[in-house]
Amino acid sequence: MAENQPATRRERRIVVRKAQILDAAATIFSEKGFERATTREIAAAADVSEGTIYNYFGSKRDLLLGLVQTIADETIQELNDSPLGNVEDTMRRALTHRFQQTRERRLLTLFLHEARLHPDVYRHYVQEVLEPLKQGLEAYMRVLIESGAMRPLNPAIAARTLIGMSMGFAILFELGNDPAIEEVSSAELAAAVSDIFLNGMRGEAVSGQRDGGAR
């Protein structure tokens, strides 16, 4: 067992170092944009040598892909680790984390721009990030439906609705000048979005009319 400890420590160091570099890359990309950012600046922000970056990432583009991959992986992991008992709390926590990241790291439009220009970035995004995210959320929605925590509906559409809402707010954050979302906390915004997603927008009077018409 002792022989395995160094490998475990090494793996942990790798995870920590990669996260450190990606965090620095997110900061520099947000401040300077992808094209103007340099690996030298990212290394300085991460407090590592420029050569250390290339031990973990083959290029500046790989750093960008790593950032997007991390966001998708974190989202799926948050859902997998969440109990089914309180869907509202789970969604609020996940969206709060996502909105907070979006406020601090305005990277979505930057990444979409790069994906449009570079087919390999686009393919990676679709195959390695977007598809697993859609499948993970769809599986989560299906579990909620089967457990009775969510009413019967199309889990694929529900998953894509949630992704669309999250990406839509990310774009609004990046465009800026929107007091309706900028003057509230990430937790407050997440609570409002979760409420709309889970409970809808139909008022009691409209619901009553609909039920009466059905009879």
N, C-alpha and C positions, 0 to 999 in steps of 0.2 A: 504493500500500500504506500509505503514511503517513497518507493521509486516513481509512483505516479504523480506525486505532489509537484515536482518541478514542472512537468508538462502542464498541469492544471494552472499553476501560477503563471506560466508563460502564456497560456491561452487567455487568462484574465488580463494580463498586461497588454496583449494584442487588442483585446476588446476595448480596454480603457484608452489605449493610445489612438486607435481608429476613431473612437468617439470624440476624443480631444481634437483631432485633426479636422473631423467633419464639423464640429462646433465652430472652429475657427474659420473654416471655409464658408459656412453659412453667414457668419458675420461679415467677412470680406466681400462675398458675392452680393450681399444685401446692400452694402455701402457703395461698392464700386461697379457692380454689374459683372457679368461673366467675362466679357471680352477684356475689360481693363484690369481685372483682378489678376494677380500673379501668384505663383506658388511660393515665391520668396516672401510675399506679404502674408500669405496663409501660414507659412512656417513660423514667421515672427509672432503672429497672433497666437499660434498653438504652442509657442516656446519650444520648438524643435528645429532641427536643421532641415534645410530644404531637401537634402538627400533622404531624410527619414520619411518624408511624405511618399517618396517613390518606392519605399520599402512596402508600403501598404496600398498605394494607388498608382496605377500606371500613367495617369495623365490628369490634367485639370478637369477634363470632361468626366473622368471616372469619379472624381470628387462630387461633381454635380449629380451623377447617377446614384452615388452612394447616399447622398442626402435624401433624395426622393425615395429610394429603397427603404431607408431607415424610417421615414414617416409612415409608409405603408405597413412595414413590419410592426411598428409600435401600435398602430391602430388595430391590426388583427390580434396582436398579443393582448391588448387591453380587453378586447371582447372575449377572447378565449379564457382569460383569467377572471372574468366577471361572473358573479352568481346570477341565476335567472330570477331570483326572488324580487328584485327591484329594478325593473327595466329603466325607469326614469332616472334613477341615480347613476346607473351604468352609462346611459347616453349623455347625461349632464357632465359626468367626469371626463368621458372621452372627448366631447366637444369643447369643454373648457380647456383641456390640454391642447387640442388642435388650434383653437382660436388664439390662445396665448402664443403658441409657436408662430402662427401666421402674423400676429402683430409684431413680433420680434424679428422674424425672418421672412421678408417679403420676396419669396423666390418663385412663386407659381408662374407668373407671367414671364419671368426670365427663363424658366425651364421650358415652357411651352414655345417660346421663341426659338430656343436651341433645338427643340424637337422638330419644329417646322423646317429648320435649315439643314438638319443632319439626320438622314434616314436611320442610321444606326442608333441614335439617341431615341428616335421615335419608336423603333422596334423594341428596344429595351424597355421603354416606358410601358408600352402596350402589353408585352409578353411577360415581363418580370415584375411589374409594379401594378398596373391597372387591373389586369386579369386576376391575379391572386387576390387583390383587394376586393374586387367584385365578388369573386367566389367565396371569400371568407365572410363578407357581410351577408351574402345570400344564404350561406349555411347558418349563420347566426339568426337571421330572420326566420328561417325554416324551423329552427329549434324553438324560437319564441312562439311561433304559430302552433306548433305541435304541443307545446306545454300549456297553451291557453293564455299565455301572457300577452299575445297579440291576436287580433281577430283574423280570420282567414282572408288572405289576400295574396297577390302574386309576389313571392319573395324576391324574385329577380328585379321587378320594378321598384319594390320597396328599397332594396339595396342601392339601386342606381339613383333613386330620389334622394337618399341620404348623402351619397357621394356628390350629387349635383348641388345640394344645399351647401355642403361644406366647401366645395370648390368655388361656388358663387360668392360666398362670404370672403373667401381668400382674395378673390379678384377685387371685391369692394374695398377691402382693407388696403390693397396695393394701389388702387386708384386714389384713395384718400378723400378728404374734404366731405366726409359723411358723418355729421354729428350724431345721427341716430344710432350708429354702432360704435363710434369712436369715444363717445362720452359715457358709455356703460362698461362695466367690467366684463372680462371674458366669461366669468361665472354667470353673470346676469344674462348675457347674450345667449349662452349655452342653455340656460333654463328656459328662455323664451322659445328658442328654436326647437328644443326637445318637446316642449308643450305643444307647439304647432304640429310637429311631425307625429307625435303619438296620439294627440287628442283632436287634431283637425281644427278647422276654423268655423265650422257650422254652429250657429247659435241654437239655444233650446227651442225658440219659437219655430225656426226652420225645421229642426228635427221633429217637432211635434206635428207640423203640417205634413211632413213626409210620411211619418208613421200613420197619421190619420188617412192620408191618401191611399196608403197600402192596404188599409182595411176596407 
